[in-house]
Amino acid sequence: MNDFLRSLPFSGDSQVLLFDSNGTVLAQNGVMETTVETTTQDIYAKALESSPLNNLYTAGNWSESSQTTMHNETLWRTTLVNVAFGQGEGMWLATAIPEDKLIGTAIEARNNQIVISFAVLGLGTILILWASRRIAAPLRLLNQATQRIRNLDFSGVKTPDSTIQEVRELSDSISVMSETISDFINTLHRVSHNQNFESLLADMVSHCQKTASADYVLMWAADMDDREVLSLVAHVPEEISATTVDISNLLIAEPEMAKAIDNQQFHTFSPNEAVKRACQLPDDLQRAWVLPLHNRDEERVGYVLIGFNHHVTAEQEEKIAFIQEFLGFASLIKENWDHIAAQQNLFKSFVEMFASAIDTKSPYTGGHCQRVPELTFMIAEEVSKDTETFADFTLDEKSREALYFAAWLHDCGKVTTPEYVVDKATKLETIYNRIHEIRTRFEVLKRDAEIAYLQKKCKNQTTVEDEKALKALHQQLDDDFAFIAQCNIGGEFMDDASIERLKRISDMTWTRTLDDSLGLSWEEEERRKHRGGKTLPCREKLLSDRVDHQIHWMDSQLKHFENWEFKLPVPSVQYNRGEVYNLGIRRGTLNDEERFKINDHIIQTITMLRKLPYPEHLKRVPEIAGGHHEKLDGKGYPYGLDEDALPIDARIMQWQISLKP
C-alpha cells in the first residue's frame, strides 16, 4: 500500500488519503512512515484534522468530485476518485494539491505573457510617440508659420523639411504662399511710399516675373490723352529692352487674343515663327500670356506680356488668376497716377496762367513772373552743386516742386494792388494824371488876368505898363506851371528850395463859381461832407491838401492790422491824394501810403498762399515766396529777417529778385 501511494505522481506538498467504502482509512501519506506498526484509526483521524481532505472525508456521502477548498488560508484542489476492485465497491482515493502548485506553471506563463505584453505595449507606445513627434514637429513649425503669416510677419516664417510626402508638399505650399504674400505686401508698401511711377511699375513687373517664374515681362501703358498711343513703361530683365515688341501688330496677328482682350480676359498662346518675326518677339519665346489693364471706367490703359522660353507647368498656369488680380491693382495705380498727373498739370497750368495774368496787368513789369522761375532755378542748381557752402540744401524732386510754386506765385498778392499805384508814373497820377486839372486852373488864372486887362482896356483905362504886367503875369504862370509839371514827373530830387517854391505857388488862388459837390459817387460824397461848403463864387487855392483828399481805412481793414506780425509800418490813412503833399515827394513818384500799398503785395502774397491746402512737402511755399523782399542785412520786409534767419530757398528767391529780372 505504501508503494502504491509513493507511485502516485504528487509532489511533497500534496495530501493523499486512501479509504474503503466503510470509511476505514487504509493509508495516508505523511502518517504511514512513522506509524508502520502502531497505526490505528485514531491516529489517522488526528492526522486528518490538519489535512485539507478532512472535510471531504467526513462528508460521508462520497462521490467522485473535484473542487477547491480553503484550508489554513491556502487554496487546495481536492479530488475524490473511486478505485474499483473486482465486484465490490472498492476504495476511495482522495488527493489534495495546493492550487498554486497545481497551476503554478500556467500562472507563471500567464504572468510572463502579461509582462511581455506590457513590454511590447510600452515599446509600441514609445515607437508611436517617436513617430508622432517626427510627424508633429514639422506640423508645429507649419502651425507657427501660418500664425506668423496670419499676423503678416513674414520675416520669421520657416517651413520644415520632412520625409513625409504630404507634409513636405504642405510645407512647400505654405512657403510659396508666404513668399507670394510677402512680395505682394512689399509691393503695396512700395506703392504707398514710391513717388516715381516708372519705378513702381518696374517693381510690379518684377513681382509678376517672380510669381510666374517667367523669363521676361513687358508692360505697356496708354497715353492719358490718347488711349491708342502705347509706350513701354516697364520690363524685366533689362536686356529685353533691345527687343522692340510691337504689341499692336501682335493683336492683329492673333485675332483670338484681340477678342479675349476686348472681353477683358487674358490670353495664352504659343507664337509661331511668322508671328515672332512680324511682331518682333524674342526668338526663344515658346509660350506667352497677354493680360489687359483696365481702369474703373473699363477703359483699356495698358497691356502686360509674360513670356516663357520653356514649357509652362500646370503650377505656373495656376498663377494666372493671381497675376490678373495683381495687375488689376496696377490698373488702379495707373488710373490714380493719371488723375494725380492731370491734377498736377492743371494746378501748374493754373499757377502759370495766374502769374501771366499778373504780368499782363502791368505792361511795364510784363514777363517778370515768368523770368523769376528761370533765374531762381539757375541759382538753385548752382547752390545745390556747392556742397561745402550750402551743405544743408539739396534740390531733390520735392524741394524743386516747392521752389517752382514759390517762384511762380511770389507776386500773386499784386492782384490786390491797384494798377494806378503799380504803374504810377507821375506824382499826381491816380486813375488818371491830375496835372490836367492843375493846368486848367492855370488857364483860368491866365484868362482871368486877360479878361481883367481887356475890361479895363474897353474903358480906355489901360496903359503900357498894364500890358507889360499882363505879359509878365502870363509868363510867370507859364513858368510856375512848367515847374509844377516838372515836379509831377518826379525824375529829380526835390530840394528845400523847390519845396518852398511849391508852397508859394500853392498859395495862389482862383475863383470857383460851380458847386463841386455835384456828380459825386457815394464814397466821394461821404468824404466831401467833411470839408464843408462855401458860398459861391469862392476863392480856392491853386494847389491844396484838402481833408477829402484823405481816404481812410475801413473798419474791416483796420481789424486786419490787429496783432500785426509784420515789421512794415502801417500809415494812418489808406491813400492821401493831396496835391501839395504828392507834388512835394522828394524822390520818385510814390508817397508813403502808396509805397505801403506796393510793399503790401508781399503780405497779401503770404496771406493768400497760407489759405491753400498743401501736401507736406509744399507747406513752406508761403515762407519761400514771402521772403523774396527780405535782405541779408535784415533791412528788408515784411519781417526784417537777416541772413541767419532766412532759409536757403528763400535766400535764392531774394538773390534773383536783387537781379531785377
C-alpha positions in Angstrom: 0.0 0.0 0.0 2.8 2.3 0.8 4.4 1.5 -2.5 1.1 2.4 -4.2 1.0 5.8 -2.5 4.6 6.5 -3.4 4.0 5.7 -7.0 1.3 8.4 -7.3 2.8 11.5 -9.2 2.3 14.1 -6.5 4.8 16.4 -5.0 5.7 16.6 -1.4 3.1 19.3 -0.7 0.3 17.1 -1.9 -2.1 15.2 0.5 -3.3 11.7 -0.3 -5.9 9.6 1.5 -7.0 6.1 0.8 -10.0 4.7 2.5 -12.6 2.0 1.8 -16.3 2.3 1.4 -16.8 1.8 5.1 -14.7 4.9 5.9 -11.8 2.9 7.1 -8.6 4.8 6.3 -6.2 2.5 4.6 -3.4 4.9 4.1 -2.4 8.5 4.4 0.8 10.0 3.2 3.0 11.6 5.9 1.5 9.3 8.6 2.4 5.9 7.2 6.1 6.2 7.6 6.0 7.0 11.3 3.2 4.6 12.2 4.1 1.5 10.4 3.4 -0.8 13.4 1.3 1.4 15.6 -1.1 2.9 13.0 -4.7 3.0 14.1 -7.9 4.8 13.0 -7.4 7.3 15.8 -4.0 8.3 14.5 -5.5 8.7 11.0 -8.3 10.8 12.4 -5.9 13.0 14.2 -3.8 13.5 11.1 -6.9 14.3 9.1 -7.8 17.2 11.4 -4.9 19.2 9.9 -5.4 18.0 6.4 -7.5 19.7 3.7 -9.0 16.3 3.0 -10.8 16.3 6.3 -14.0 18.0 5.1 -14.1 15.7 2.1 -13.6 12.5 4.2 -16.1 13.5 7.0 -18.8 14.3 4.4 -19.9 10.7 4.4 -21.8 10.7 1.1 -18.9 10.1 -1.1 -19.0 10.6 -4.8 -16.3 11.4 -7.3 -15.7 15.1 -7.4 -13.1 17.8 -7.9 -13.3 21.1 -6.0 -11.4 23.9 -4.5 -11.2 24.2 -0.7 -9.7 26.9 1.5 -7.5 25.4 4.3 -5.3 27.4 6.5 -5.6 30.4 4.2 -4.4 28.3 1.2 -6.5 27.2 -1.7 -6.3 23.4 -2.3 -7.6 21.4 -5.2 -9.2 18.3 -3.8 -10.2 15.3 -5.9 -12.1 12.2 -4.8 -11.9 9.1 -7.1 -13.3 5.6 -6.6 -10.9 2.8 -7.2 -12.8 -0.4 -8.0 -11.5 -3.9 -7.2 -13.4 -6.9 -8.5 -17.2 -7.0 -7.8 -17.1 -4.7 -4.7 -17.3 -1.1 -4.2 -13.5 -0.8 -4.0 -11.6 2.0 -2.3 -11.7 5.8 -2.4 -8.7 7.8 -3.2 -8.7 11.4 -2.1 -6.0 13.8 -3.1 -5.3 17.5 -2.2 -2.8 19.6 -4.0 -2.2 23.3 -3.3 -3.7 25.2 -6.2 -0.6 27.4 -6.7 1.4 24.2 -7.1 -1.1 22.7 -9.5 -1.4 25.7 -11.9 1.9 27.4 -11.0 3.4 26.9 -14.4 0.3 28.3 -16.1 0.2 31.3 -13.8 3.9 31.9 -14.4 3.3 31.6 -18.1 0.3 34.0 -17.7 2.5 36.5 -15.8 5.2 36.2 -18.3 2.7 36.8 -21.1 1.4 39.9 -19.2 5.0 41.2 -18.7 5.8 40.6 -22.4 2.5 42.2 -23.4 3.2 45.3 -21.3 6.8 45.4 -22.6 5.5 45.2 -26.2 2.8 47.8 -25.4 5.4 50.1 -23.9 7.8 49.7 -26.8 4.9 50.2 -29.2 3.9 53.4 -27.3 7.5 54.7 -27.4 7.6 54.0 -31.1 4.3 55.7 -31.7 5.3 58.7 -29.6 8.6 58.9 -31.5 6.8 58.6 -34.8 4.2 61.1 -33.8 6.9 63.6 -32.7 8.5 63.1 -36.1 5.2 64.0 -37.7 4.1 66.6 -35.2 7.4 68.6 -35.2 7.1 69.8 -38.8 3.3 70.3 -38.2 4.1 72.5 -35.2 6.6 74.5 -37.3 3.9 74.8 -40.1 1.4 76.0 -37.5 3.9 78.6 -36.2 4.5 79.6 -39.8 0.8 80.1 -40.5 0.4 82.1 -37.3 3.2 84.4 -38.5 1.5 84.7 -41.9 -1.8 85.5 -40.2 0.0 88.3 -38.3 1.6 89.5 -41.5 5.0 88.7 -40.1 7.0 87.1 -42.9 10.5 87.7 -41.5 10.4 84.6 -39.2 8.4 82.3 -41.5 10.3 79.0 -41.7 8.9 75.8 -43.2 10.4 72.4 -42.2 11.7 69.7 -44.4 10.0 66.3 -43.9 10.3 62.7 -45.2 6.5 62.5 -45.2 5.3 63.5 -48.7 2.1 65.1 -47.6 3.9 67.2 -45.0 6.6 68.2 -47.5 4.0 69.2 -50.1 2.1 71.3 -47.4 5.4 72.9 -46.4 6.2 73.8 -49.9 2.7 75.3 -50.5 3.0 77.4 -47.3 6.5 78.6 -48.3 5.3 79.7 -51.7 2.2 81.3 -50.2 4.3 83.2 -47.6 6.7 84.4 -50.2 3.9 85.5 -52.6 2.0 87.4 -49.9 5.2 88.9 -48.6 6.2 90.1 -52.1 2.6 91.5 -52.5 2.7 93.3 -49.2 6.2 94.7 -50.0 4.8 95.9 -53.4 1.9 97.6 -51.6 4.4 99.2 -49.2 6.5 100.5 -52.1 3.3 101.8 -53.8 2.4 103.8 -50.7 5.9 105.3 -50.4 7.1 105.4 -54.0 6.7 108.8 -55.8 8.1 107.5 -59.0 5.5 105.9 -61.3 8.1 104.2 -63.6 10.0 102.7 -60.7 6.7 101.5 -59.2 5.7 99.7 -62.4 9.2 98.2 -62.6 8.6 96.7 -59.1 5.3 95.3 -60.2 6.6 93.6 -63.4 9.4 92.1 -61.3 6.9 90.7 -58.9 4.9 89.2 -61.8 8.1 87.6 -63.2 9.0 86.1 -59.9 5.5 84.8 -59.2 5.1 83.2 -62.6 8.8 82.1 -62.9 8.8 83.8 -66.3 11.8 84.7 -68.4 10.6 88.2 -69.1 7.7 90.5 -68.5 6.8 93.7 -70.5 4.2 96.3 -69.6 2.8 98.9 -72.0 0.8 101.9 -70.8 -1.6 104.0 -72.8 -1.2 107.7 -73.1 -3.6 109.7 -70.8 -4.9 111.8 -73.6 -4.9 109.2 -76.4 -5.5 105.6 -75.3 -4.4 104.3 -78.7 -0.9 105.5 -78.1 1.1 102.9 -76.2 4.6 103.1 -74.7 6.7 100.5 -73.0 6.9 101.7 -69.4 8.5 98.7 -67.6 10.2 95.5 -68.4 12.4 92.7 -66.9 15.1 91.7 -67.5 16.9 94.8 -68.6 18.3 93.3 -71.8 14.7 92.7 -73.2 14.6 96.4 -74.0 16.7 95.7 -77.0 13.8 93.7 -78.5 11.1 96.1 -79.8 8.0 94.1 -79.3 5.1 95.5 -81.4 2.0 94.9 -79.2 -0.3 96.5 -81.8 0.9 94.1 -84.6 0.6 91.2 -82.1 -3.1 92.0 -81.6 -3.6 92.0 -85.3 -1.6 88.7 -85.8 -3.6 87.0 -83.0 -7.3 87.6 -83.6 -8.3 85.3 -80.7 -6.1 87.4 -78.4 -7.8 90.6 -79.5 -11.2 89.1 -78.9 -10.2 87.9 -75.4 -8.7 91.3 -74.5 -11.8 93.1 -75.7 -13.7 90.9 -73.3 -11.3 91.9 -70.5 -9.8 88.4 -70.4 -6.2 87.2 -70.6 -4.9 85.1 -73.5 -2.2 82.4 -73.7 -0.6 81.4 -76.9 2.5 79.8 -78.4 3.7 82.0 -81.2 5.0 80.6 -84.5 8.0 81.8 -86.4 5.9 84.1 -88.6 4.3 85.8 -85.6 7.7 86.2 -83.9 9.1 87.9 -87.0 6.1 90.2 -87.6 5.8 91.3 -84.0 9.5 91.2 -83.2 9.1 88.7 -80.4 12.1 87.0 -78.9 13.4 84.1 -80.9 13.4 81.7 -77.8 9.8 82.5 -76.9 7.7 79.3 -76.5 4.7 80.4 -74.5 3.3 83.8 -73.6 0.5 85.3 -71.6 -1.1 88.6 -72.6 -3.2 90.4 -70.0 -5.1 93.7 -70.5 -5.1 96.5 -67.9 -8.4 98.4 -67.5 -9.4 101.2 -65.2 -12.6 101.6 -63.3 -14.3 103.2 -66.3 -13.5 100.0 -68.2 -11.0 101.9 -70.4 -8.0 99.9 -71.6 -5.0 101.6 -70.1 -2.3 99.1 -71.0 -1.1 95.5 -71.6 1.3 93.1 -70.0 3.1 90.3 -71.8 4.6 87.5 -69.7 6.9 85.3 -71.8 8.5 81.8 -71.2 11.4 80.2 -73.1 10.4 76.8 -71.8 7.3 74.6 -71.2 4.9 76.1 -68.8 3.8 73.8 -66.0 0.4 73.4 -64.5 1.5 75.1 -61.3 2.6 78.1 -63.4 -0.7 78.2 -65.2 -2.5 78.3 -61.9 -0.7 81.6 -61.1 -2.5 83.5 -63.9 -5.6 84.2 -61.8 -3.4 85.8 -59.1 -1.4 87.8 -61.5 -4.5 89.0 -63.2 -5.9 90.3 -59.9 -2.5 91.7 -59.0 -2.3 93.6 -62.3 -5.8 94.9 -61.6 -4.1 96.7 -58.8 -1.6 98.0 -61.3 -4.5 99.3 -63.4 -5.9 101.2 -60.4 -2.4 102.7 -59.7 -2.2 103.8 -63.4 -5.6 105.4 -63.1 -4.9 107.2 -59.9 -1.5 108.3 -61.2 -3.2 109.7 -64.3 -5.6 111.6 -62.2 -2.7 112.9 -60.0 -0.7 113.9 -63.1 -3.8 115.6 -64.6 -4.4 117.5 -61.3 -0.8 118.5 -61.1 -0.7 119.7 -64.7 -4.0 121.5 -64.1 -2.6 123.2 -60.9 0.7 124.1 -62.6 -1.1 125.5 -65.6 -3.4 127.5 -63.4 -0.4 128.8 -61.5 1.4 129.8 -64.7 -1.8 131.3 -66.0 -2.3 133.3 -62.8 1.3 134.6 -63.0 0.8 135.5 -66.6 -2.3 137.4 -65.7 -0.3 139.4 -63.2 2.3 140.2 -65.8 -0.4 141.2 -68.2 -1.9 143.5 -65.7 1.1 145.8 -66.0 2.8 146.2 -69.3 5.8 147.8 -67.6 6.6 144.8 -65.5 5.4 142.2 -68.0 7.2 138.9 -68.1 8.6 139.4 -64.6 6.7 136.4 -63.1 7.8 134.2 -65.9 11.5 135.2 -65.7 11.7 134.8 -61.9 11.3 130.9 -62.1 14.1 130.7 -64.7 16.5 132.7 -62.7 15.5 131.0 -59.5 16.3 127.6 -60.8 19.6 128.7 -62.4 20.7 129.9 -59.0 19.3 126.9 -57.2 21.1 124.4 -59.5 24.4 126.1 -58.7 23.7 126.3 -55.0 22.8 122.6 -55.0 26.2 121.8 -56.5 28.1 123.7 -53.8 28.1 121.1 -51.1 30.6 123.0 -48.9 29.0 126.4 -48.5 25.4 125.0 -48.8 25.7 121.5 -47.4 22.1 121.6 -46.0 20.5 122.3 -49.3 19.5 119.6 -51.8 17.5 120.3 -54.9 15.5 117.0 -54.9 12.2 116.4 -56.5 10.1 117.7 -53.5 12.2 120.8 -52.9 12.2 121.5 -56.6 8.4 121.4 -56.7 8.2 123.7 -53.7 10.6 126.2 -55.2 8.7 126.0 -58.5 5.4 127.1 -57.0 7.0 129.7 -54.8 8.8 131.2 -57.8 5.7 131.4 -59.9 3.4 132.6 -57.1 5.8 135.0 -55.4 3.9 138.1 -56.6 0.4 136.7 -56.5 -0.5 139.4 -54.0 -0.2 142.0 -56.7 -3.7 141.2 -57.7 -4.8 143.3 -54.7 -2.6 146.3 -55.7 -4.3 148.9 -57.9 -2.8 149.3 -61.3 -2.6 153.1 -60.9 -0.3 152.5 -57.9 1.8 149.8 -59.6 2.2 151.8 -62.7 2.2 155.3 -61.1 4.4 157.3 -63.5 3.8 160.8 -62.1 3.1 162.1 -58.6 -0.4 163.3 -59.3 -1.5 160.1 -61.1 -4.3 158.1 -59.8 -6.7 156.5 -62.3 -5.7 159.5 -64.5 -3.0 162.2 -64.3 -4.4 165.1 -62.3 -1.9 167.5 -63.8 -4.6 168.3 -66.3 -6.8 169.8 -63.5 -4.0 172.0 -62.4 -3.2 173.1 -66.0 -6.9 174.1 -66.3 -6.6 176.2 -63.1 -3.5 178.0 -64.6 -5.5 178.5 -67.7 -8.3 180.1 -65.6 -5.8 182.4 -63.9 -4.4 183.4 -67.3 -7.9 184.0 -68.7 -9.0 185.9 -65.6 -5.9 188.2 -66.0 -6.6 188.7 -69.7 -10.3 189.4 -69.1 -9.5 192.0 -66.4 -7.0 193.7 -68.7 -9.5 193.7 -71.6 -12.3 195.0 -69.4 -10.0 197.9 -68.3 -8.9 198.5 -71.9 -12.5 198.8 -73.0 -12.8 201.7 -70.6 -9.6 203.2 -72.0 -8.0 202.8 -68.6 -5.0 200.7 -69.7 -1.5 201.8 -70.0 1.6 200.4 -71.5 2.6 199.2 -68.0 -0.7 197.2 -67.7 0.1 195.4 -70.9 3.6 194.6 -69.7 2.2 193.5 -66.4 -0.2 191.1 -68.2 2.5 189.6 -70.3 4.7 189.3 -67.2 1.9 187.5 -65.3 1.2 185.1 -68.1 4.9 184.4 -68.3 5.1 183.8 -64.6 2.1 181.5 -64.7 3.6 179.6 -67.6 6.9 179.3 -65.6 5.1 178.2 -62.5 3.1 175.6 -64.3 6.2 174.3 -66.0 7.8 174.0 -62.6 4.7 172.1 -61.3 4.7 169.8 -64.3 8.4 169.1 -63.7 7.7 168.3 -60.1 5.0 166.0 -61.2 7.4 163.8 -63.2 9.5 163.1 -60.2 12.7 162.5 -62.1 14.9 164.5 -59.8 15.4 165.0 -56.1 13.3 167.8 -54.7 15.4 170.1 -52.6 14.2 172.5 -49.9 14.1 175.5 -52.4 11.9 173.6 -54.7 9.6 172.6 -51.8 9.4 176.3 -50.8 8.5 177.4 -54.3 5.9 174.7 -54.5 4.3 176.0 -51.3 4.4 179.6 -52.6 2.6 178.6 -55.8 0.0 176.6 -53.9 -1.0 179.7 -52.0 -2.2 181.4 -55.3 -6.0 181.5 -55.6 -8.5 181.2 -58.3 -12.3 181.7 -58.4 -14.7 178.8 -58.4 -18.3 179.5 -59.4 -19.6 176.0 -59.7 -20.8 173.6 -56.9 -18.1 170.9 -56.5 -20.4 168.6 -54.6 -22.4 167.7 -57.7 -21.9 164.5 -59.7 -20.0 162.7 -57.0 -20.1 159.0 -56.1 -21.3 158.0 -52.7 -17.8 157.4 -51.5 -16.6 160.8 -52.7 -19.7 162.4 -51.3 -19.0 161.0 -47.9 -15.5 162.4 -47.9 -16.7 165.7 -49.3 -19.0 166.2 -46.3 -16.0 166.5 -44.0 -14.8 169.6 -45.9 -17.9 171.6 -45.6 -19.3 174.1 -48.2 -18.5 177.6 -49.3 -20.7 180.4 -50.7 -20.2 180.7 -54.5 -18.4 182.3 -56.1 -15.5 181.5 -53.8 -11.7 181.6 -53.8 -9.8 178.3 -54.0 -6.1 177.7 -53.6 -4.3 176.8 -56.8 -2.9 173.7 -55.1 -4.4 172.2 -51.9 -4.3 169.4 -49.5 -8.0 169.0 -48.5 -9.5 166.7 -45.9 -11.4 164.9 -48.6 -8.1 164.0 -50.3 -7.5 161.6 -47.5 -9.1 158.1 -47.9 -9.2 156.4 -44.5 -9.0 152.7 -43.7 -12.3 150.8 -43.5 -13.1 149.0 -40.2 -12.6 145.6 -41.8 -9.1 146.7 -43.0 -8.3 148.0 -39.5 -9.1 144.6 -38.0 -6.6 143.1 -40.4 -3.9 145.2 -38.7 -4.7 144.0 -35.3 -2.0 141.6 -34.0 0.2 142.8 -36.9 3.0 140.3 -37.2 5.0 142.2 -39.9 7.5 144.9 -39.4 6.1 147.0 -42.2 4.8 150.3 -40.6 1.1 151.0 -41.4 0.3 154.6 -42.5 -2.5 156.4 -40.7 -4.7 156.6 -43.9 -5.1 154.3 -46.9 -4.5 157.0 -49.5 -3.5 160.6 -49.4 -4.2 162.4 -52.7 -3.3 165.9 -51.5 -1.9 167.9 -54.4 0.9 169.7 -52.5 1.6 166.5 -50.5 2.1 164.4 -53.6 4.0 167.1 -55.6 6.3 167.5 -52.6 7.5 163.9 -52.8 11.3 164.4 -52.7 12.3 161.3 -54.7 10.3 159.1 -57.1 6.5 159.3 -57.6 5.2 157.3 -54.7 4.1 158.7 -51.4 4.3 156.8 -48.1 0.7 155.4 -48.4 1.3 154.2 -52.0 4.6 152.7 -51.1 3.0 150.8 -48.3 0.4 149.6 -50.8 3.2 148.4 -53.1 5.0 146.7 -50.3 1.7 145.2 -49.0 1.7 142.9 -52.0 4.1 140.6 -50.3 1.9 140.5 -47.2 -1.1 139.7 -49.4 1.0 137.0 -51.1 1.8 135.3 -47.8 -1.9 135.7 -46.7 -3.2 134.2 -49.9 -0.7 131.3 -50.1 -1.4 130.4 -46.4 -5.0 129.7 -47.3 -4.2 127.0 -49.7 -4.2 123.3 -48.6 -0.8 122.0 -49.2 0.7 118.5 -49.1 3.5 118.2 -46.6 6.4 118.9 -48.9 4.7 122.2 -50.1 3.8 123.7 -46.8 6.8 126.0 -46.9 5.7 127.6 -50.1 4.3 130.8 -48.3 7.6 131.1 -46.4 9.8 130.8 -49.5 7.7 133.1 -51.7 7.2 135.6 -48.9 11.0 136.1 -48.3 11.9 137.5 -51.7 11.9 141.1 -50.4 14.0 140.4 -47.3 17.6 141.5 -47.2 20.6 139.7 -45.8 21.3 142.7 -43.6 17.8 142.5 -42.0 16.6 145.7 -43.6 14.1 144.1 -45.9 10.4 143.4 -45.4 7.9 142.2 -44.3 9.7 140.5 -41.3 13.1 142.1 -41.5 14.9 138.8 -41.5 18.6 138.7 -41.8 20.9 136.1 -43.4 20.9 133.8 -40.5 17.1 133.7 -40.2 16.4 133.3 -44.0 16.3 129.6 -45.2 18.4 128.9 -48.3 15.5 128.6 -50.7 14.1 131.9 -49.5 17.5 133.5 -50.0 17.6 132.1 -53.5 14.4 133.9 -54.2 15.8 137.1 -52.6 19.0 136.8 -54.7 17.2 136.5 -58.0 14.9 139.5 -57.1 18.0 141.6 -56.5 19.0 140.9 -60.1 15.8 142.9 -61.1 14.6 140.5 -63.8 
